[in-house]
Amino acid sequence: MPPLDPQLVSSLRPRLVRIAYRMLGSVAEAEDAVQESWLRYQRVKTDVENPGAFLARTVTRVCLDALKSARYRRETYVGPWLPEPIFDAEETVSDDVTFTLMLALERLSPLERAAFLLYDVFGVPLDEVADALEREPAACRKLATRAREHLREARPRFGVSAERGAQIANAFYVASRAGDVSALRQLLAEDVVVYSDGGGKRSAATRPVTGLSRVERFYAGLARKEQHQPARFYRPTQIDGLPGFISVGRDLAPQTTALSLNDEGRIIAIYMVRNPDKLERVRLSLGPN
């Protein structure tokens, strides 16, 4: 098998990882899909006229196959499923697909998800999308249109600046740690929802916590359990393009918290990832505690 051109790999890999991650919600699975795509590229006997298009098509097909088993795992998952968090300015975050939109993508068929991501998010020409999905261009256009209609409310609306978002995230961290219901009430929307992903391996709410009063009680209860002990670690950051933070509590295990804001700057969704299987890269980034 001939060696890969390092320049070709470095130029195409970030985009391929972004496509695969947005399809699968897991960095490890995305990297496996990209690696498999490179292997298939190397096995091609003739010259590939457009390596970028070939690899985008190939990684999409690999991901569609992987989604069959991924769907089964998520149906049997303990509690809410959230994608593996991407933090800071990592290469997989250069589009506007956030936690909110990725959860909405989960409700689409694999083909609808692929058509929407390739055509709407990554700007792949329709004929290349059709080639990747092995469908007629007209059928792919319908898939993307149908997905777009389902996702209309989930698309991010950037009504709050990044700086303001960071301020809100910090205020929420302080208020939630203290169980300060009055402060939380100033930050949360009436229809706020908390998604807490422990994967059955760490304590977490097994169902979404919905509504202002329930969310206030939820964080007041967490604060009592922490007994107002100072956090061992706190770092504000962007989580999948949303304002948020990485924290480490008294159990010494990290978690990420991402906040979705409405146009008024109120928190409408809180995404807490506590499953250690999804936080290995976060743990490594923190170094020894």
C-alpha positions as CSV (number, residue, x, y, z in Angstrom):
1,M,0.0,0.0,0.0
2,P,1.6,3.3,-1.0
3,P,2.4,5.9,1.7
4,L,0.0,8.9,2.0
5,D,1.1,12.3,1.1
6,P,1.6,14.2,4.4
7,Q,0.5,17.5,2.9
8,L,-2.7,15.9,1.5
9,V,-3.4,14.4,4.9
10,S,-2.8,17.7,6.8
11,S,-5.0,19.7,4.4
12,L,-8.0,17.3,4.3
13,R,-8.0,15.7,7.7
14,P,-9.7,18.5,9.7
15,R,-12.7,18.7,7.4
16,L,-13.1,14.9,7.3
17,V,-13.0,14.8,11.1
18,R,-15.6,17.5,11.3
19,I,-17.9,15.7,9.0
20,A,-17.5,12.4,10.9
21,Y,-17.8,14.0,14.3
22,R,-21.0,15.8,13.4
23,M,-22.4,12.5,12.0
24,L,-21.4,10.3,15.0
25,G,-21.0,12.6,18.0
26,S,-17.8,10.9,19.1
27,V,-14.3,12.0,18.4
28,A,-12.8,8.5,18.7
29,E,-15.4,7.1,16.3
30,A,-14.9,10.0,14.0
31,E,-11.1,9.4,13.9
32,D,-11.7,5.7,13.2
33,A,-14.0,6.6,10.4
34,V,-11.5,9.0,8.9
35,Q,-8.7,6.4,9.2
36,E,-10.8,3.8,7.4
37,S,-11.5,6.4,4.7
38,W,-7.7,6.9,4.2
39,L,-7.2,3.2,4.0
40,R,-9.9,2.9,1.3
41,Y,-8.3,5.8,-0.6
42,Q,-4.9,4.0,-0.5
43,R,-6.5,0.8,-2.0
44,V,-7.8,2.6,-5.1
45,K,-5.7,1.3,-8.0
46,T,-6.2,4.3,-10.3
47,D,-5.4,8.0,-9.7
48,V,-8.2,9.9,-7.8
49,E,-8.9,13.1,-9.7
50,N,-10.4,14.8,-6.7
51,P,-9.1,13.3,-3.4
52,G,-11.2,15.7,-1.3
53,A,-14.5,14.7,-2.9
54,F,-13.5,11.0,-2.8
55,L,-12.7,11.1,0.9
56,A,-15.8,13.2,1.9
57,R,-17.9,10.6,0.0
58,T,-16.1,7.7,1.6
59,V,-16.1,9.0,5.2
60,T,-19.9,9.7,4.8
61,R,-20.5,6.1,3.8
62,V,-18.3,4.8,6.6
63,C,-20.3,6.9,9.1
64,L,-23.7,5.8,7.7
65,D,-22.6,2.2,8.4
66,A,-21.4,3.1,11.8
67,L,-24.7,4.8,12.7
68,K,-26.5,1.5,12.5
69,S,-24.7,0.3,15.6
70,A,-24.6,3.7,17.2
71,R,-28.4,4.0,17.0
72,Y,-28.7,0.7,18.9
73,R,-26.3,1.8,21.6
74,R,-28.2,5.1,22.1
75,E,-31.5,3.3,22.3
76,T,-30.1,1.3,25.3
77,Y,-28.1,4.2,26.8
78,V,-28.7,5.1,30.4
79,G,-30.2,8.6,30.7
80,P,-29.9,11.4,28.1
81,W,-27.3,10.9,25.4
82,L,-25.1,13.9,24.6
83,P,-22.3,14.1,22.1
84,E,-18.7,14.0,23.3
85,P,-17.8,17.6,24.2
86,I,-15.4,19.5,22.1
87,F,-13.8,22.4,24.0
88,D,-11.7,25.5,23.3
89,A,-10.9,26.1,19.6
90,E,-10.3,22.5,18.5
91,E,-10.3,21.8,14.8
92,T,-13.7,20.1,14.9
93,V,-15.4,23.3,15.8
94,S,-15.4,25.6,12.8
95,D,-19.0,25.5,11.8
96,D,-22.2,26.4,13.6
97,V,-23.3,22.9,14.8
98,T,-23.8,23.0,18.5
99,F,-25.1,20.6,21.2
100,T,-28.6,21.8,20.5
101,L,-28.4,21.1,16.8
102,M,-26.6,17.8,17.3
103,L,-29.4,16.5,19.6
104,A,-31.9,17.6,16.9
105,L,-29.9,15.7,14.3
106,E,-30.3,12.6,16.3
107,R,-34.0,12.6,15.5
108,L,-33.4,12.6,11.7
109,S,-32.8,9.5,9.6
110,P,-29.1,8.8,8.8
111,L,-29.6,9.9,5.2
112,E,-31.3,13.1,6.2
113,R,-28.6,13.9,8.7
114,A,-25.9,13.2,6.1
115,A,-27.6,15.3,3.4
116,F,-28.1,18.3,5.7
117,L,-24.5,18.2,7.1
118,L,-22.9,17.8,3.7
119,Y,-25.1,20.2,1.7
120,D,-26.1,22.9,4.3
121,V,-23.2,22.9,6.8
122,F,-20.1,21.9,4.8
123,G,-21.2,23.3,1.4
124,V,-20.6,20.1,-0.6
125,P,-22.1,20.5,-4.1
126,L,-25.3,18.6,-4.6
127,D,-23.9,16.2,-7.2
128,E,-21.2,15.2,-4.8
129,V,-23.8,14.7,-2.0
130,A,-25.7,12.5,-4.4
131,D,-22.6,10.5,-5.1
132,A,-21.8,10.1,-1.4
133,L,-25.4,9.0,-0.6
134,E,-25.8,6.9,-3.7
135,R,-29.1,8.8,-4.5
136,E,-30.3,11.1,-7.3
137,P,-29.6,14.8,-6.8
138,A,-33.3,15.6,-6.6
139,A,-33.7,13.0,-3.8
140,C,-30.8,14.5,-1.9
141,R,-32.3,17.9,-2.2
142,K,-35.5,16.6,-0.7
143,L,-33.6,15.0,2.1
144,A,-31.8,18.2,2.9
145,T,-35.0,20.2,2.7
146,R,-36.9,17.9,5.0
147,A,-34.0,17.9,7.5
148,R,-33.9,21.7,7.3
149,E,-37.6,22.0,8.2
150,H,-37.2,19.6,11.2
151,L,-34.1,21.6,12.4
152,R,-35.4,25.1,11.9
153,E,-35.8,25.8,15.6
154,A,-32.6,24.2,16.6
155,R,-30.3,26.3,14.4
156,P,-28.2,28.6,16.6
157,R,-29.3,32.3,16.7
158,F,-26.3,34.4,17.6
159,G,-28.2,37.1,19.5
160,V,-25.6,37.2,22.3
161,S,-21.9,38.0,21.9
162,A,-19.2,35.5,22.9
163,E,-18.1,37.9,25.6
164,R,-21.6,38.2,27.0
165,G,-22.1,34.4,26.8
166,A,-18.9,33.9,28.8
167,Q,-20.1,36.3,31.5
168,I,-23.5,34.5,31.7
169,A,-21.7,31.1,32.0
170,N,-19.5,32.4,34.8
171,A,-22.5,33.8,36.6
172,F,-24.3,30.5,36.2
173,Y,-21.4,28.6,37.6
174,V,-21.2,30.8,40.7
175,A,-25.0,30.6,41.3
176,S,-25.3,26.9,40.7
177,R,-22.3,26.1,42.9
178,A,-23.9,28.1,45.8
179,G,-27.4,26.9,45.1
180,D,-28.4,30.6,44.9
181,V,-32.0,30.3,43.7
182,S,-32.5,34.0,43.4
183,A,-29.5,34.4,41.2
184,L,-30.4,31.4,39.1
185,R,-33.9,32.8,38.5
186,Q,-32.2,35.9,36.9
187,L,-30.3,33.7,34.5
188,L,-32.7,30.9,33.5
189,A,-35.6,31.0,31.0
190,E,-39.0,29.7,32.1
191,D,-38.8,26.7,29.8
192,V,-35.1,25.8,30.6
193,V,-34.1,22.2,30.3
194,V,-31.1,20.4,31.9
195,Y,-29.6,17.4,30.1
196,S,-27.2,15.4,32.3
197,D,-25.2,12.6,30.7
198,G,-23.6,10.2,33.1
199,G,-24.0,7.1,30.9
200,G,-24.8,5.0,33.9
201,K,-21.2,5.4,35.1
202,R,-21.6,8.6,37.2
203,S,-24.5,10.1,39.0
204,A,-26.7,12.1,36.7
205,A,-30.4,12.8,36.2
206,T,-31.8,9.9,34.1
207,R,-34.3,12.2,32.5
208,P,-34.2,15.8,31.3
209,V,-35.0,18.3,34.1
210,T,-37.6,20.7,32.6
211,G,-39.0,24.0,33.8
212,L,-37.6,26.9,35.9
213,S,-38.8,25.7,39.3
214,R,-37.5,22.1,38.8
215,V,-34.1,23.3,37.6
216,E,-33.8,25.6,40.5
217,R,-34.5,22.8,42.9
218,F,-32.1,20.5,41.0
219,Y,-29.2,22.9,41.4
220,A,-30.1,23.7,45.0
221,G,-29.9,20.0,45.8
222,L,-26.6,19.6,44.0
223,A,-25.2,22.5,46.1
224,R,-26.3,20.9,49.3
225,K,-24.5,17.7,48.3
226,E,-21.3,19.6,47.6
227,Q,-21.7,21.2,51.0
228,H,-20.4,24.5,49.6
229,Q,-16.9,23.0,49.2
230,P,-14.8,25.0,46.8
231,A,-14.4,23.5,43.3
232,R,-11.0,21.9,42.8
233,F,-10.9,23.2,39.2
234,Y,-12.9,25.6,37.0
235,R,-12.0,26.8,33.5
236,P,-14.3,28.8,31.3
237,T,-14.3,27.7,27.7
238,Q,-16.4,27.1,24.6
239,I,-18.1,23.7,24.5
240,D,-19.1,22.8,20.9
241,G,-19.4,26.5,20.1
242,L,-21.5,27.2,23.2
243,P,-20.5,29.2,26.3
244,G,-19.6,26.9,29.1
245,F,-16.9,25.6,31.4
246,I,-14.9,22.6,32.5
247,S,-15.0,21.8,36.3
248,V,-13.7,19.2,38.7
249,G,-15.6,18.7,41.9
250,R,-14.8,16.9,45.1
251,D,-15.0,13.5,43.4
252,L,-11.9,14.6,41.3
253,A,-13.7,13.7,38.1
254,P,-14.1,16.3,35.3
255,Q,-17.4,17.4,33.7
256,T,-18.3,19.9,31.0
257,T,-21.2,22.2,31.1
258,A,-22.5,24.0,28.0
259,L,-25.2,26.6,27.9
260,S,-27.6,27.5,25.1
261,L,-28.9,31.0,25.3
262,N,-32.0,32.7,23.8
263,D,-31.9,36.2,22.2
264,E,-32.5,37.8,25.6
265,G,-29.4,36.1,27.1
266,R,-31.5,33.7,29.2
267,I,-30.3,30.1,29.5
268,I,-32.7,27.8,27.7
269,A,-30.7,24.6,27.8
270,I,-27.9,23.2,30.0
271,Y,-25.8,20.3,28.8
272,M,-23.8,18.5,31.4
273,V,-21.4,15.7,30.3
274,R,-20.3,13.5,33.2
275,N,-19.8,10.1,31.4
276,P,-16.0,9.4,31.9
277,D,-15.9,7.6,28.5
278,K,-16.6,11.0,26.8
279,L,-14.2,13.0,29.0
280,E,-10.9,11.3,28.5
281,R,-9.6,14.1,26.2
282,V,-10.8,16.6,28.8
283,R,-9.0,14.7,31.6
284,L,-5.8,14.6,29.5
285,S,-6.0,18.3,28.9
286,L,-6.1,19.0,32.6
287,G,-2.9,17.1,33.4
288,P,-2.2,15.5,36.8
289,N,-4.5,16.8,39.5
